[in-house]
Amino acid sequence: MGTTLKMLELMLRQKLLGQGLKGEPNTPLIVSYAVTRACNLSCLHCHVSAREAMPDELNLKEAMHAIDEMASLGTEAVIFSGGEPLLRKDFVLALADHCNNRGIITAILSNGLLITPHTALQLQEAGIKAIGIPIDSVVPEKHDHLRNLPGTFNKAVSAIRTCLEIDLEVIITTMALKDTYSEMPQRLEFLYNLGVDEVAVYDLVPVGRGKNVMDQAMTTEQRVNLIRWLQSKQEDTEMTFAMSGGTPLYPEIALEMHRSHGTKPKDLLVKEFWVHNGIGCHAGNMYFSLRPNGDVYPCTFLPIKAGNIRKQSLTDIWRNSEVLNSLRQRQNLKGECGGCEYREVCGGCRGRAYACTGDYLETDPVCLRDLMIEEKISPADIKRFGWCVG
């Protein structure tokens, strides 16, 4: 099935059934492929500490073979990331075209600095369905500070306008930090006025350079307040949100709030890619991250090597990796996550657990259990989860 028909199927599933992607067990439905570690920025919170290219990044033949294996394993969507993936633009365009031929939907994450009208059109013609561009503050100096380079705010806004002008779907990625989360109303109003209707809100996971700003991670109270506010915003405006960075239960919390309030979020691309399976943290379950040199991680936020596609097949890694298989067995979880009634449908963020404890099976210090109880959501009610954007 080509991607045009697949997108139509997704839209119909959402409108008629209220369901996103089919959540087949132990299938890598979504893959994040970091095509390079090279970047034209050195953002303070970068989870891969991107700056210089790795000396042994995959070539086109190797990458295409990996995509062929993804298709055989059941992958539905690939997100190209980096570093800055447009530093390997021709590579990405060729891979996007190959994915399109294999029926795999593609998206790309870019900081926007290299987006020109010509590049945006090239991405669209290659089959890229959406582009994620960051806006981390409506105060240009604050955005530029986090991105570690003056002028990046204006260039990102220009990139957003360029993509919207040709109807290339734009999903804004935006970091919610302790000192900036209260700015979210002004930020979303600014984005809405730009014509953006889909936003992925990042909840900091302290990996890579993010370790140096981990004191800026939101408090539990801030996180809950933000989730409630985003939910109310979905009722007031034609916008849909994802929560990235260890909050995969956001879709179910949001939909439960909608049901209790008699409302419904708009049927947009982000919503269509919520996975219809109550599995919670999807690291190694329905998602993996392919690194520039062929290393396979369970998640872009969980930097533990499960294998390398130059040394063994991707199929072998996916099916037989000790790391991946341990993540699929929720009885392996320790601490509070291991004893929680939401263990099978949540499991906590394994990336944050690893970053904070050194053990990816330990307790995730961020917990939404109390919020779930307040919203009267039982484990049996959880039918979907949201994917990490990264």
ROKEPA-329597 format. One line per 10 residues: number of its first residue (from 1); their letters; for each residue y, z, x of C-alpha. Coordinates in nm, 4 decimals, m for minus. Each point is the difference from the previous one (the first is absolute). Layout:
N
NUM	A	Y/Z/X | ...
//
This chain:
390
1	MGTTLKMLEL	0.0000/0.0000/0.0000 | 0.3394/m0.0984/0.1411 | 0.2796/0.2537/0.0234 | 0.1943/m0.1561/m0.2890 | m0.2881/0.0606/m0.2369 | m0.0610/0.3407/0.1546 | 0.3618/0.1030/m0.0620 | m0.0342/m0.1183/m0.3607 | m0.3181/0.2031/m0.0372 | 0.1784/0.3089/0.1363
11	MLRQKLLGQG	0.2888/m0.0460/m0.2404 | m0.2345/m0.0367/m0.2977 | m0.2055/0.3035/0.1060 | 0.3178/0.2046/0.0105 | 0.1450/m0.1234/m0.3292 | m0.3203/m0.0027/m0.2029 | m0.2008/0.2826/0.1536 | 0.2607/0.2109/0.1785 | m0.2019/m0.0381/0.3185 | 0.0758/m0.1173/0.3530
21	LKGEPNTPLI	m0.2477/m0.1123/0.2644 | m0.3664/0.0556/m0.0699 | m0.0998/0.2984/0.2083 | m0.3476/m0.0882/0.1231 | m0.1410/0.2863/0.2138 | 0.0088/m0.0413/0.3777 | 0.1806/m0.3349/m0.0180 | 0.3081/m0.0556/0.2192 | 0.2133/m0.1282/m0.2868 | 0.3223/0.0202/0.2000
31	VSYAVTRACN	0.0397/m0.0417/0.3755 | 0.3079/0.0677/0.2083 | 0.0068/m0.2287/0.3032 | 0.2524/0.0883/0.2706 | 0.0296/m0.3376/0.1704 | 0.2010/0.1355/0.2931 | 0.1384/0.3230/0.1408 | 0.3098/m0.1852/0.1206 | 0.3158/0.0893/m0.1869 | 0.3705/m0.0719/0.0192
41	LSCLHCHVSA	0.0700/0.3588/m0.1110 | m0.1172/0.3425/0.1164 | 0.0216/0.1985/m0.3232 | 0.0000/0.3779/0.0344 | m0.2857/0.0452/m0.2489 | m0.2209/m0.2977/0.0981 | m0.3630/0.0974/m0.0554 | m0.1263/m0.2395/0.2705 | 0.2786/0.0576/0.2562 | 0.0612/m0.3751/m0.0057
51	REAMPDELNL	0.2108/m0.1682/0.2662 | m0.2021/m0.2030/0.2505 | m0.2836/m0.2378/m0.0851 | m0.3516/0.1077/0.0956 | m0.1332/m0.2102/0.2887 | m0.3207/m0.0920/m0.1854 | 0.1122/m0.0895/m0.3533 | m0.2366/m0.2169/m0.2068 | 0.0370/m0.3755/0.0185 | 0.0018/m0.2246/m0.3059
61	KEAMHAIDEM	m0.3684/m0.0874/0.0141 | m0.0988/0.3668/0.0209 | 0.2335/0.0980/m0.2826 | m0.1229/m0.2791/m0.2274 | m0.3587/0.1057/0.0608 | 0.0946/0.3566/m0.0971 | 0.1555/m0.1304/m0.3223 | m0.3185/m0.1932/m0.0764 | m0.1941/0.3245/0.0340 | 0.2521/0.1821/m0.2206
71	ASLGTEAVIF	m0.0523/m0.2634/m0.2690 | m0.3775/0.0471/0.0230 | 0.0427/0.3774/m0.0319 | 0.2090/m0.0390/m0.3168 | 0.3559/0.0417/0.1266 | 0.2578/m0.0903/m0.2666 | 0.3252/0.0398/0.1922 | 0.1234/0.0081/0.3601 | 0.3333/0.1510/0.1043 | 0.1386/m0.1348/0.3267
81	SGGEPLLRKD	0.1920/0.2627/0.1940 | 0.0850/0.0963/0.3564 | 0.2124/0.0755/0.1953 | 0.2017/m0.2832/m0.1413 | m0.2460/m0.2677/m0.1173 | 0.2610/m0.2760/0.0025 | 0.0048/0.0192/0.3781 | m0.3292/m0.1883/m0.0452 | 0.1269/m0.2101/m0.2901 | m0.2134/m0.3121/0.0575
91	FVLALADHCN	m0.3059/0.2251/0.0350 | 0.0779/0.1715/m0.3312 | 0.0676/m0.3282/m0.1805 | m0.3339/m0.1408/0.1139 | m0.1833/0.3173/m0.1041 | 0.1734/0.0112/m0.3387 | m0.1053/m0.3581/m0.0661 | m0.3570/0.0844/0.1041 | m0.0033/0.3054/m0.2285 | 0.1282/m0.2139/m0.2864
101	NRGIITAILS	m0.2885/m0.2434/0.0546 | m0.2452/0.2928/m0.0085 | 0.1488/0.1422/m0.3198 | 0.1619/0.3014/0.1684 | 0.3487/0.0989/m0.1188 | 0.2480/0.0634/0.2816 | 0.3157/0.2047/0.0461 | 0.2082/0.0865/0.3051 | 0.2018/0.2983/0.1221 | 0.3095/m0.0902/0.2024
111	NGLLITPHTA	0.3142/0.1836/0.1104 | 0.1956/m0.3056/m0.1176 | 0.1828/m0.0782/0.3237 | m0.1737/m0.3366/0.0411 | 0.0169/m0.1118/m0.3627 | 0.2003/m0.3213/m0.0420 | m0.0055/m0.2324/m0.3028 | m0.2341/m0.2308/0.1907 | m0.2376/0.2814/0.0997 | m0.0084/0.1397/m0.3535
121	LQLQEAGIKA	m0.0902/m0.3437/m0.1337 | m0.2699/m0.0404/0.2657 | m0.1568/0.3311/m0.1021 | 0.0031/m0.0994/m0.3659 | m0.1484/m0.3434/0.0697 | m0.2770/0.1588/0.2095 | m0.1040/0.2052/m0.3025 | 0.1622/0.3365/0.0731 | 0.0421/0.1644/m0.3417 | 0.2287/0.2879/0.0949
131	IGIPIDSVVP	0.2030/0.1385/0.2870 | 0.0697/0.3659/0.0702 | 0.3424/0.0699/0.1524 | 0.1290/0.3510/0.0860 | 0.3149/0.1626/m0.1330 | 0.0099/0.3659/0.1002 | 0.3508/0.0915/m0.1124 | 0.2952/m0.1514/m0.1825 | 0.2154/0.1348/0.2805 | m0.0312/m0.2741/0.2649
141	EKHDHLRNLP	0.0389/0.2431/0.2892 | m0.2895/0.2161/m0.1251 | m0.2314/m0.2986/m0.0386 | 0.1019/m0.1306/0.3412 | m0.0594/0.3429/0.1570 | m0.3590/0.0146/m0.1258 | m0.0551/m0.3602/0.1093 | 0.1635/0.0792/0.3349 | 0.2276/m0.3058/0.0065 | 0.3489/m0.0600/m0.1468
151	GTFNKAVSAI	0.0301/m0.2811/m0.2509 | m0.3557/0.0121/m0.1348 | 0.1104/0.1089/m0.3491 | 0.2171/m0.3067/m0.0544 | m0.2710/m0.2295/0.1371 | m0.2621/0.1563/m0.2281 | 0.2230/m0.0443/m0.3048 | 0.0618/m0.3614/0.0995 | m0.3767/m0.0543/0.0318 | m0.0598/0.1471/m0.3454
161	RTCLEIDLEV	0.2558/m0.2333/m0.1568 | m0.1455/m0.2976/0.1863 | m0.3511/0.0666/m0.1318 | 0.1123/0.0703/m0.3552 | 0.1938/m0.3259/m0.0082 | m0.3239/m0.1965/0.0321 | m0.1978/0.2365/m0.2278 | m0.2080/0.1446/0.2827 | m0.0961/0.3420/m0.1356 | 0.1687/0.2837/0.1890
171	IITTMALKDT	m0.1448/0.3511/0.0119 | 0.2353/0.2453/0.1656 | m0.1569/0.2586/0.2275 | 0.2139/0.3108/0.0236 | m0.0523/0.3260/0.1871 | 0.0503/0.3245/m0.1928 | 0.0835/0.2774/0.2454 | 0.1020/0.3607/m0.0410 | 0.3665/m0.0757/0.0686 | 0.0213/m0.3317/m0.1860
181	YSEMPQRLEF	m0.2281/0.0180/m0.3044 | 0.2838/0.1256/m0.2217 | 0.1748/m0.3310/0.0676 | m0.2751/m0.1859/m0.1873 | 0.1997/m0.0505/m0.3245 | 0.2806/m0.1794/0.1850 | m0.2537/m0.1909/0.2085 | m0.1911/m0.1300/m0.2997 | 0.3153/m0.0874/m0.1898 | 0.1095/m0.2058/0.3015
191	LYNLGVDEVA	m0.3383/m0.1747/0.0145 | m0.0047/m0.0642/m0.3740 | 0.3410/m0.1624/0.0229 | m0.1336/m0.2203/0.2788 | m0.2687/m0.1234/m0.2390 | m0.2919/0.2029/0.1381 | m0.2462/0.1413/m0.2522 | m0.2845/0.1283/0.2204 | 0.0287/0.2821/0.2530 | m0.2571/0.1662/0.2255
201	VYDLVPVGRG	0.1160/0.3505/0.0894 | m0.1307/0.1264/0.3344 | m0.0958/0.3640/0.0353 | 0.0040/0.0625/0.3745 | m0.3379/0.0305/0.1728 | 0.0724/0.1337/0.3511 | m0.1810/m0.2507/0.2208 | 0.1334/m0.2165/0.2818 | 0.3708/0.0621/0.0534 | m0.0036/0.1698/m0.3400
211	KNVMDQAMTT	m0.1271/0.3118/0.1779 | 0.3470/0.0435/0.1453 | 0.1583/0.0213/m0.3462 | m0.2775/0.1878/m0.1812 | 0.2435/0.2811/m0.0810 | 0.1651/m0.2540/m0.2319 | m0.3061/m0.0287/m0.2262 | 0.0808/0.1004/m0.3572 | m0.0898/0.3434/m0.1292 | m0.2504/0.0305/m0.2851
221	EQRVNLIRWL	0.2843/0.0774/m0.2419 | 0.1937/m0.3076/0.1100 | m0.3083/m0.2186/m0.0283 | m0.0778/0.1177/m0.3536 | 0.3653/m0.0357/m0.1034 | 0.0046/m0.3531/0.1376 | m0.3189/m0.0991/m0.1829 | 0.1383/0.1318/m0.3276 | 0.3316/m0.1758/0.0565 | m0.1659/m0.3331/0.0884
231	QSKQEDTEMT	m0.2053/0.0277/m0.3171 | 0.3115/0.0513/m0.2117 | 0.1656/m0.2917/0.1782 | m0.2878/m0.2267/m0.1022 | 0.0757/0.0892/m0.3603 | 0.3727/m0.0734/0.0301 | m0.0030/m0.3217/0.2062 | m0.2156/m0.3062/0.0546 | m0.1386/0.1330/0.3296 | m0.3470/0.0915/0.1253
241	FAMSGGTPLY	m0.0800/0.2299/0.2908 | m0.2797/0.0668/0.2438 | m0.0306/0.3104/0.2153 | m0.1235/m0.0764/0.3498 | m0.1003/0.2354/0.2746 | m0.2670/0.2245/m0.1444 | 0.0829/0.0053/m0.3718 | m0.2663/m0.2316/m0.1463 | m0.0127/0.1950/m0.3281 | 0.3555/m0.0973/m0.0937
251	PEIALEMHRS	m0.1120/m0.2786/m0.2406 | m0.2115/0.2376/m0.2069 | 0.2683/0.2689/m0.0051 | 0.2614/m0.2583/m0.1007 | m0.2152/m0.1550/m0.2723 | m0.0882/0.3419/m0.1423 | 0.3708/0.0803/m0.0206 | 0.0611/m0.3343/m0.1707 | m0.2708/0.0717/m0.2548 | 0.1413/0.3410/m0.0808
261	HGTKPKDLLV	0.3507/m0.1465/m0.0333 | m0.1105/m0.3035/m0.2014 | 0.1220/m0.2501/0.2625 | m0.1498/m0.2580/0.2351 | 0.0995/m0.1284/0.3444 | 0.0824/m0.3686/0.0356 | m0.2907/m0.2306/0.0901 | 0.0946/m0.0948/0.3553 | m0.1867/m0.0923/0.3173 | m0.0164/0.3546/0.1386
271	KEFWVHNGIG	m0.1584/0.1237/m0.3209 | m0.2529/m0.2837/m0.0023 | m0.1233/0.1107/0.3422 | m0.0729/0.3566/m0.1006 | m0.3757/0.0180/0.0481 | m0.1973/0.0873/m0.3103 | m0.2285/0.2601/0.1486 | 0.0414/0.3771/0.0207 | m0.0519/0.0335/0.3729 | 0.3277/0.1420/0.1317
281	CHAGNMYFSL	0.0468/m0.0389/0.3746 | m0.1379/m0.3464/0.0665 | m0.0169/0.0142/0.3815 | m0.3340/m0.1560/0.0913 | m0.0983/m0.0243/m0.3657 | 0.1879/m0.2979/m0.1409 | 0.2445/m0.0636/0.2812 | 0.0146/m0.0310/0.3756 | 0.2570/m0.0888/0.2630 | m0.0590/m0.2752/0.2551
291	RPNGDVYPCT	0.2001/0.0588/0.3168 | 0.1484/m0.2762/0.2219 | m0.2809/0.0230/0.2583 | m0.2828/m0.0025/m0.2551 | m0.0471/0.3753/m0.0330 | m0.0880/0.1128/m0.3513 | 0.1561/0.3195/m0.1360 | m0.0866/0.1611/m0.3350 | 0.3727/m0.0068/m0.0832 | 0.3228/m0.0944/0.1713
301	FLPIKAGNIR	0.0901/0.3718/m0.0099 | m0.3377/0.1131/0.1380 | m0.0149/m0.1266/0.3610 | m0.3710/0.0564/0.0617 | m0.1979/m0.2971/0.1257 | m0.2968/m0.0973/m0.2151 | m0.0873/m0.3035/0.2114 | 0.1387/m0.3229/0.1456 | m0.0662/m0.3448/m0.1424 | m0.0367/m0.1496/0.3490
311	KQSLTDIWRN	m0.2970/0.2278/0.0676 | m0.1721/m0.0048/m0.3393 | 0.0399/m0.1762/m0.3300 | 0.2492/0.1289/m0.2532 | m0.2850/0.0194/m0.2493 | m0.1974/0.2250/0.2338 | 0.3021/0.2243/0.0579 | 0.0742/0.0290/m0.3712 | m0.3560/0.0809/m0.0976 | m0.1200/0.2059/0.2944
321	SEVLNSLRQR	0.2955/0.1770/0.1632 | m0.0612/0.3726/0.0259 | 0.3706/0.0692/m0.0583 | 0.0212/m0.2158/m0.3121 | m0.3214/0.1345/m0.1464 | 0.1086/0.3596/0.0568 | 0.3211/m0.0690/m0.1946 | m0.2005/m0.1380/m0.2922 | m0.1979/0.3222/m0.0359 | 0.2478/0.2401/m0.1587
331	QNLKGECGGC	m0.2415/0.2893/0.0447 | 0.0953/m0.0218/0.3686 | 0.3539/0.1175/m0.0729 | 0.0953/0.3434/0.1274 | 0.2409/0.2760/m0.0952 | 0.1898/m0.0144/m0.3278 | m0.0660/m0.3712/m0.0486 | m0.3729/0.0576/0.0348 | m0.0043/0.2657/m0.2712 | 0.2435/m0.1668/m0.2415
341	EYREVCGGCR	m0.1055/m0.1217/m0.3461 | 0.1948/m0.3200/0.0731 | m0.1983/m0.0653/0.3185 | m0.1776/m0.3151/m0.1209 | 0.3053/m0.1601/m0.1629 | 0.2643/0.1105/0.2521 | m0.1339/0.1296/0.3284 | 0.3480/0.0485/0.1436 | 0.1585/m0.2318/0.2565 | m0.2397/m0.0229/0.2917
351	GRAYACTGDY	0.2768/m0.1353/0.2222 | 0.2241/0.2986/m0.0594 | m0.2933/0.2391/0.0383 | m0.0735/m0.1525/0.3415 | 0.3652/0.0001/0.1061 | 0.0470/0.3649/m0.0940 | m0.3366/0.1493/0.1003 | m0.1671/m0.2417/0.2410 | m0.2979/m0.0325/m0.2390 | 0.0010/m0.2820/m0.2562
361	LETDPVCLRD	m0.2386/0.1953/m0.2245 | 0.2178/0.3127/m0.0140 | 0.2504/0.1107/m0.2653 | 0.2932/m0.2245/m0.0824 | 0.2995/0.2395/m0.0077 | 0.1632/m0.2104/m0.2727 | m0.1630/0.0690/m0.3363 | 0.0866/m0.1184/m0.3518 | m0.2650/0.2081/m0.1749 | 0.2531/0.2225/m0.1779
371	LMIEEKISPA	0.1894/m0.3032/m0.1259 | m0.3221/m0.1550/m0.1310 | m0.0822/0.3229/m0.1843 | 0.3524/0.0183/m0.1456 | m0.0357/m0.3563/m0.1268 | m0.3422/0.0919/m0.1463 | m0.1834/m0.2587/0.2092 | m0.3626/0.0916/0.0594 | m0.2137/m0.1615/0.2715 | m0.1882/m0.1917/m0.2694
381	DIKRFGWCVG	0.3258/m0.1622/m0.1165 | 0.0786/m0.1661/0.3323 | m0.0770/m0.3700/m0.0287 | 0.2188/m0.1608/0.2686 | 0.1685/0.0550/0.3339 | 0.2832/m0.1622/0.1910 | m0.0356/m0.1673/0.3381 | 0.1960/0.0906/0.3081 | 0.2541/m0.2604/0.1022 | m0.0241/m0.0363/0.3734
//
